[in-house]
Amino acid sequence: MGDNGQMEDFDELEAMFGGSDSDIARMEKIVLTQNLEGFASCFPEWDLHPPLKK
């Protein structure tokens, strides 16, 4: 398989799983916020303030 075959494979994967950059950025923000809130909840005695939800 040459480089052209690999590029076609990547194009097919992008068509199946690719999202727009704005969708990806939005999903990253949601996941990071959930992770931070989850981390903060592990230490209730600490004075950790997760970011305000907008």
N, CA, C and O atoms as a GROMACS GRO file, in nm:
protein
  216
    1MET      N    1   0.085  -0.118   0.000
    1MET     CA    2   0.000   0.000   0.000
    1MET      C    3   0.090   0.124   0.000
    1MET      O    4   0.179   0.136   0.084
    2GLY      N    5   0.067   0.214  -0.091
    2GLY     CA    6   0.147   0.335  -0.100
    2GLY      C    7   0.088   0.447  -0.018
    2GLY      O    8  -0.010   0.429   0.054
    3ASP      N    9   0.150   0.562  -0.030
    3ASP     CA   10   0.103   0.679   0.044
    3ASP      C   11  -0.038   0.718   0.003
    3ASP      O   12  -0.117   0.765   0.085
    4ASN      N   13  -0.071   0.698  -0.123
    4ASN     CA   14  -0.204   0.736  -0.171
    4ASN      C   15  -0.312   0.653  -0.102
    4ASN      O   16  -0.417   0.706  -0.066
    5GLY      N   17  -0.288   0.523  -0.083
    5GLY     CA   18  -0.383   0.437  -0.014
    5GLY      C   19  -0.404   0.479   0.129
    5GLY      O   20  -0.516   0.475   0.180
    6GLN      N   21  -0.296   0.520   0.195
    6GLN     CA   22  -0.307   0.566   0.334
    6GLN      C   23  -0.389   0.694   0.340
    6GLN      O   24  -0.469   0.711   0.432
    7MET      N   25  -0.369   0.783   0.246
    7MET     CA   26  -0.444   0.909   0.246
    7MET      C   27  -0.593   0.881   0.225
    7MET      O   28  -0.678   0.947   0.286
    8GLU      N   29  -0.625   0.785   0.140
    8GLU     CA   30  -0.765   0.750   0.120
    8GLU      C   31  -0.825   0.693   0.248
    8GLU      O   32  -0.940   0.720   0.280
    9ASP      N   33  -0.746   0.613   0.321
    9ASP     CA   34  -0.793   0.559   0.449
    9ASP      C   35  -0.822   0.671   0.548
    9ASP      O   36  -0.923   0.668   0.617
   10PHE      N   37  -0.732   0.769   0.555
   10PHE     CA   38  -0.752   0.880   0.647
   10PHE      C   39  -0.872   0.964   0.606
   10PHE      O   40  -0.947   1.012   0.691
   11ASP      N   41  -0.892   0.982   0.476
   11ASP     CA   42  -1.008   1.056   0.429
   11ASP      C   43  -1.137   0.985   0.469
   11ASP      O   44  -1.235   1.049   0.509
   12GLU      N   45  -1.136   0.852   0.459
   12GLU     CA   46  -1.254   0.775   0.498
   12GLU      C   47  -1.280   0.788   0.648
   12GLU      O   48  -1.394   0.805   0.689
   13LEU      N   49  -1.174   0.779   0.728
   13LEU     CA   50  -1.191   0.794   0.873
   13LEU      C   51  -1.241   0.933   0.910
   13LEU      O   52  -1.326   0.948   0.997
   14GLU      N   53  -1.188   1.034   0.843
   14GLU     CA   54  -1.232   1.170   0.872
   14GLU      C   55  -1.379   1.187   0.836
   14GLU      O   56  -1.452   1.256   0.907
   15ALA      N   57  -1.421   1.126   0.726
   15ALA     CA   58  -1.561   1.135   0.687
   15ALA      C   59  -1.651   1.068   0.792
   15ALA      O   60  -1.761   1.116   0.818
   16MET      N   61  -1.604   0.958   0.851
   16MET     CA   62  -1.684   0.887   0.950
   16MET      C   63  -1.683   0.956   1.086
   16MET      O   64  -1.787   0.963   1.151
   17PHE      N   65  -1.568   1.005   1.129
   17PHE     CA   66  -1.554   1.054   1.266
   17PHE      C   67  -1.523   1.202   1.276
   17PHE      O   68  -1.527   1.258   1.386
   18GLY      N   69  -1.492   1.266   1.167
   18GLY     CA   70  -1.452   1.406   1.171
   18GLY      C   71  -1.568   1.497   1.207
   18GLY      O   72  -1.680   1.476   1.162
   19GLY      N   73  -1.540   1.594   1.285
   19GLY     CA   74  -1.639   1.696   1.318
   19GLY      C   75  -1.579   1.831   1.287
   19GLY      O   76  -1.459   1.843   1.265
   20SER      N   77  -1.662   1.930   1.286
   20SER     CA   78  -1.609   2.063   1.262
   20SER      C   79  -1.524   2.106   1.382
   20SER      O   80  -1.542   2.056   1.492
   21ASP      N   81  -1.434   2.198   1.358
   21ASP     CA   82  -1.346   2.244   1.466
   21ASP      C   83  -1.425   2.305   1.581
   21ASP      O   84  -1.388   2.289   1.697
   22SER      N   85  -1.534   2.375   1.549
   22SER     CA   86  -1.612   2.437   1.656
   22SER      C   87  -1.680   2.330   1.743
   22SER      O   88  -1.692   2.347   1.864
   23ASP      N   89  -1.725   2.220   1.680
   23ASP     CA   90  -1.786   2.111   1.758
   23ASP      C   91  -1.683   2.048   1.850
   23ASP      O   92  -1.712   2.020   1.966
   24ILE      N   93  -1.563   2.026   1.798
   24ILE     CA   94  -1.457   1.966   1.878
   24ILE      C   95  -1.419   2.056   1.994
   24ILE      O   96  -1.402   2.009   2.106
   25ALA      N   97  -1.405   2.185   1.968
   25ALA     CA   98  -1.370   2.281   2.074
   25ALA      C   99  -1.479   2.283   2.181
   25ALA      O  100  -1.448   2.290   2.300
   26ARG      N  101  -1.605   2.278   2.141
   26ARG     CA  102  -1.715   2.279   2.236
   26ARG      C  103  -1.713   2.152   2.322
   26ARG      O  104  -1.732   2.158   2.444
   27MET      N  105  -1.689   2.038   2.258
   27MET     CA  106  -1.683   1.912   2.334
   27MET      C  107  -1.565   1.911   2.430
   27MET      O  108  -1.578   1.862   2.542
   28GLU      N  109  -1.450   1.963   2.387
   28GLU     CA  110  -1.333   1.970   2.477
   28GLU      C  111  -1.364   2.055   2.599
   28GLU      O  112  -1.329   2.019   2.711
   29LYS      N  113  -1.430   2.168   2.577
   29LYS     CA  114  -1.463   2.258   2.689
   29LYS      C  115  -1.555   2.188   2.788
   29LYS      O  116  -1.538   2.201   2.910
   30ILE      N  117  -1.654   2.114   2.738
   30ILE     CA  118  -1.747   2.043   2.827
   30ILE      C  119  -1.672   1.937   2.907
   30ILE      O  120  -1.692   1.926   3.028
   31VAL      N  121  -1.587   1.859   2.841
   31VAL     CA  122  -1.515   1.752   2.910
   31VAL      C  123  -1.420   1.810   3.013
   31VAL      O  124  -1.412   1.759   3.125
   32LEU      N  125  -1.347   1.916   2.977
   32LEU     CA  126  -1.254   1.976   3.072
   32LEU      C  127  -1.327   2.032   3.194
   32LEU      O  128  -1.280   2.019   3.307
   33THR      N  129  -1.440   2.094   3.171
   33THR     CA  130  -1.519   2.148   3.282
   33THR      C  131  -1.567   2.037   3.374
   33THR      O  132  -1.560   2.049   3.496
   34GLN      N  133  -1.617   1.927   3.313
   34GLN     CA  134  -1.663   1.814   3.394
   34GLN      C  135  -1.547   1.754   3.473
   34GLN      O  136  -1.564   1.717   3.589
   35ASN      N  137  -1.430   1.743   3.411
   35ASN     CA  138  -1.314   1.688   3.481
   35ASN      C  139  -1.275   1.776   3.598
   35ASN      O  140  -1.245   1.725   3.706
   36LEU      N  141  -1.275   1.907   3.577
   36LEU     CA  142  -1.237   1.999   3.685
   36LEU      C  143  -1.338   1.993   3.799
   36LEU      O  144  -1.300   1.992   3.916
   37GLU      N  145  -1.466   1.989   3.765
   37GLU     CA  146  -1.568   1.981   3.870
   37GLU      C  147  -1.556   1.848   3.946
   37GLU      O  148  -1.573   1.844   4.067
   38GLY      N  149  -1.528   1.741   3.873
   38GLY     CA  150  -1.510   1.611   3.938
   38GLY      C  151  -1.390   1.610   4.029
   38GLY      O  152  -1.396   1.554   4.139
   39PHE      N  153  -1.280   1.671   3.986
   39PHE     CA  154  -1.160   1.678   4.068
   39PHE      C  155  -1.186   1.759   4.194
   39PHE      O  156  -1.148   1.719   4.304
   40ALA      N  157  -1.251   1.873   4.178
   40ALA     CA  158  -1.278   1.959   4.293
   40ALA      C  159  -1.367   1.888   4.394
   40ALA      O  160  -1.352   1.909   4.514
   41SER      N  161  -1.460   1.805   4.346
   41SER     CA  162  -1.550   1.737   4.439
   41SER      C  163  -1.478   1.630   4.520
   41SER      O  164  -1.530   1.585   4.622
   42CYS      N  165  -1.360   1.588   4.478
   42CYS     CA  166  -1.282   1.490   4.553
   42CYS      C  167  -1.218   1.550   4.678
   42CYS      O  168  -1.174   1.478   4.767
   43PHE      N  169  -1.212   1.682   4.684
   43PHE     CA  170  -1.146   1.750   4.794
   43PHE      C  171  -1.239   1.856   4.852
   43PHE      O  172  -1.213   1.975   4.840
   44PRO      N  173  -1.348   1.813   4.915
   44PRO     CA  174  -1.448   1.911   4.962
   44PRO      C  175  -1.393   2.005   5.068
   44PRO      O  176  -1.442   2.117   5.083
   45GLU      N  177  -1.291   1.961   5.144
   45GLU     CA  178  -1.238   2.049   5.249
   45GLU      C  179  -1.145   2.156   5.194
   45GLU      O  180  -1.114   2.253   5.263
   46TRP      N  181  -1.102   2.140   5.068
   46TRP     CA  182  -1.017   2.242   5.008
   46TRP      C  183  -1.104   2.354   4.953
   46TRP      O  184  -1.221   2.334   4.923
   47ASP      N  185  -1.046   2.470   4.942
   47ASP     CA  186  -1.119   2.585   4.888
   47ASP      C  187  -1.096   2.593   4.738
   47ASP      O  188  -1.028   2.681   4.688
   48LEU      N  189  -1.156   2.497   4.666
   48LEU     CA  190  -1.145   2.494   4.520
   48LEU      C  191  -1.275   2.545   4.460
   48LEU      O  192  -1.384   2.502   4.499
   49HIS      N  193  -1.262   2.633   4.367
   49HIS     CA  194  -1.379   2.690   4.302
   49HIS      C  195  -1.373   2.659   4.152
   49HIS      O  196  -1.291   2.717   4.081
   50PRO      N  197  -1.458   2.570   4.104
   50PRO     CA  198  -1.460   2.546   3.960
   50PRO      C  199  -1.509   2.672   3.887
   50PRO      O  200  -1.575   2.757   3.947
   51PRO      N  201  -1.478   2.683   3.761
   51PRO     CA  202  -1.521   2.803   3.687
   51PRO      C  203  -1.673   2.815   3.686
   51PRO      O  204  -1.746   2.715   3.690
   52LEU      N  205  -1.719   2.938   3.680
   52LEU     CA  206  -1.862   2.961   3.674
   52LEU      C  207  -1.916   2.912   3.542
   52LEU      O  208  -1.853   2.930   3.438
   53LYS      N  209  -2.033   2.849   3.546
   53LYS     CA  210  -2.097   2.803   3.423
   53LYS      C  211  -2.158   2.923   3.353
   53LYS      O  212  -2.225   3.007   3.414
   54LYS      N  213  -2.134   2.930   3.222
   54LYS     CA  214  -2.189   3.044   3.146
   54LYS      C  215  -2.298   2.998   3.056
   54LYS      O  216  -2.357   3.079   2.984
   0.00000   0.00000   0.00000
